Amino acid sequence: MTTTSNVIRTVQAIGITSSAVLSGGILSFSVVLIPTLALPAHPTKRESDSSDQPGTPTSHLARQWRHSFNTGKHIAPPIALLSSTAYAYLAYLFRRATPVQEPELRTSNLYILAAALALSLVPYTLVVMMPTNQRLLVRAAQADDEAATPVEKERDMATTGVPAKAEEDAEVCGLLEKWSRMNVVRGCLPLAATVVGLFATLF
């Protein structure tokens, strides 16, 4: 019995800690990273001004976002899987009957919910966020091409004019803002898993 209790406490710690860390990491992209990338070169006295342009060239913003995106996509899914597996195992432990313990279906169901929430960020990313991700990745690839051929870039600017460039810049900024909002929702999924896991553990 003592061994089983130790296993349960260890798995509870793994599940709750991993989902909490995952939520904090994801939310930091929207709370810290994107606002920092979009900082204007010459900020006004007002904290927020829609007329302010990012100090970093807008084309480079897409490349910076891509670097963060590629880093996150190799870290977040394994942590989500770890957390979800821990919660699922807890659901199994509390659902089964033993000679000294009756099954606790309420607690088991809560851990099933936590497992589903922790893993749900993967389909959310693939279904909801993927179109925006793809458009930003296209912009980042275009920035790579422009950096590789600066002479052609200048020729294109002379041909298409500044308005077209301004429209492209506005699109990138708009995509980053949209991605940031959707990312907040994604970060709330493992956060909800953490809350449910804590509730199942403590109550």
N, C-alpha and C positions, 0 to 999 in steps of 0.2 A: 504493500500500500504506500509506504514511504517513497519507494522508487517511482511509482506511478505519479505521485504528487509532485515529485521533483521534475519529472518529465513534463507534466502539464505546466508547471510554473515556467520552465525553460522555454517551452514552445509559445506560451502566452507572451513572454518577454520578447521573443523573436518576432512574432506577428505584430504586436503593437508598436514596437520600436521601428521595425522596417517600414510599416505603412506611414508612421509619423514622419520619419526621415524622408520618405519618398514625397509625401505631401509638401513638406517644407522646401525640398529641392525644386519641385515643379513650380510652386508658387513664387519662388525667388526669381524665376525668369520674368514673370509679369510684374512683380513688385520692384525688383532691382535692375535686372538686365535691360529690358526694353526701355524703361524711362531713362536709364543712363546712356544708352546708345542714341536716344533721340534728343539729348540735351542740346539746346541751341548754342551757337558760338558766342552770341551776344544776347544773353537773356535780358528780358525787360524786368521792371520792378515787380510786375505781376508774376505769380508762381506759374500760371498757365496762360499761354497766349497762342491761339491757333495760327497766328501769323508767323510765329517763330519757326525757323527752319533748322534742322539738325546741323550741328557743327561739322559732323562727319559727312563726306559726300554720300548722297542717298544711295548710289549704286553700291558703295562699300558697305552700307548698312545691311544690305541683303547678304553679302558675303560673311559679315560678322554673325548675322543670325544663323546662316547655314552652318558655321563652325559650332555654334552652341547647340543647334539642332542635332547635328551628327554626334556630338558628345552625349547629349541626353538620350538619344535613341539606343545607345549601347549600354546605358546605365539603368534607366527607368524600368524597362521590361523585366530584367532579371530580378530587381528588387520587388516589383509587383508580383512576380511569380513566387518568390520566396515568402512574401507576406501572405498571399492567397493560399499557398500550400500549408503554411502554419495554421491559419484559421480553419482550413478544411480538415486538417488532422485533429484539431481541437474539437470540431463538430463531430468527428467520428468517435473520439474518446468519450465525449459526453453523451453520445447517443447509444452506445453499446451498454449492455447490462453485464455486471460482474457479480460474483458471489457476495460481495460486500457493498455493492452500490447499485442503486436503481438508475436507469437512464434518465438524464435531465434534458428533455426534449426542448424546453424553452431556451436553455443555454446553447444547446446544439444548433437550434435554428438561428440564433443571433450570430453565432460564428459562421454559419453558412452565408448569412447576409453580408458579414464583414469580408468573407472570402470573395464573394461576387463583386462587391464594391471595389476591393483592392485590384482585382483583375480587369474591371470594366474600363479602365483608362485605355487599355489596348484597343478594343473595338471602337471606343469613342474617338481615339486618334485616327484610326483607319477610316472611319465612316464620316465623321463630322469635320475633322481638321485637315484631312488629306488634301482636299481641293486647294485650300489656302496654302498649305505647305508646298504643294507642287508649283503654284504660281510664284511663290517666293524663291523656290529653287531655280526656276527659270530665270528670274531676275538676277540671281547670283551668278548663274552661268553666263548671262549676257554681260555682267560686270567683268567676269574673267576674260571674255573675248575682247572687251573694250580695253582692258589693261594690257592685253597682249598685242593689240594693234592700235596704239594711240593716234597714229597718223590718220587711219581710217575713221577713228572716232571724231577727230576734228573735222574731217571732210563731211561726215554725216551731220554733225552739228550745223555746219554751214549750209547744208542742203535742207534739213528739216526745220531748223530754226529753234529758238529758245522755247517757244510755247510747247512744242512737242516734248522737249526735255523736262519742262516743268510738270507736264501731265504725267510723265513717267515717274518723276520724283514723288508726286502726290499719290500715285498708285502704290508705290512701295511703302510710304508712310501709312497709308490707309490699310494695307495688308498687315503691317506690323501691329497696328492698333487692334485690328480684328483678331489676329492670332493671339495677342495678349489677353483679350477678353475670353476667348475660348479656352485658353490655357488655364485661366483662373477656375473655370468649371472643371477642367481635367484635374487640377490640383485638389479640388474639393472632394473628389471621389475617394482617394486614399485617406483624406482627412475624415470623411464620414466613416470609412472602415475603421479608423483608429478609435473614433468615438463609440461605435458599436462594439468593437472589441473590448474597450475599457469597460463599457457597461456590462457586457457579458461576464467579464472577469470579476468585477467588483460587486455586482448585484445579482 
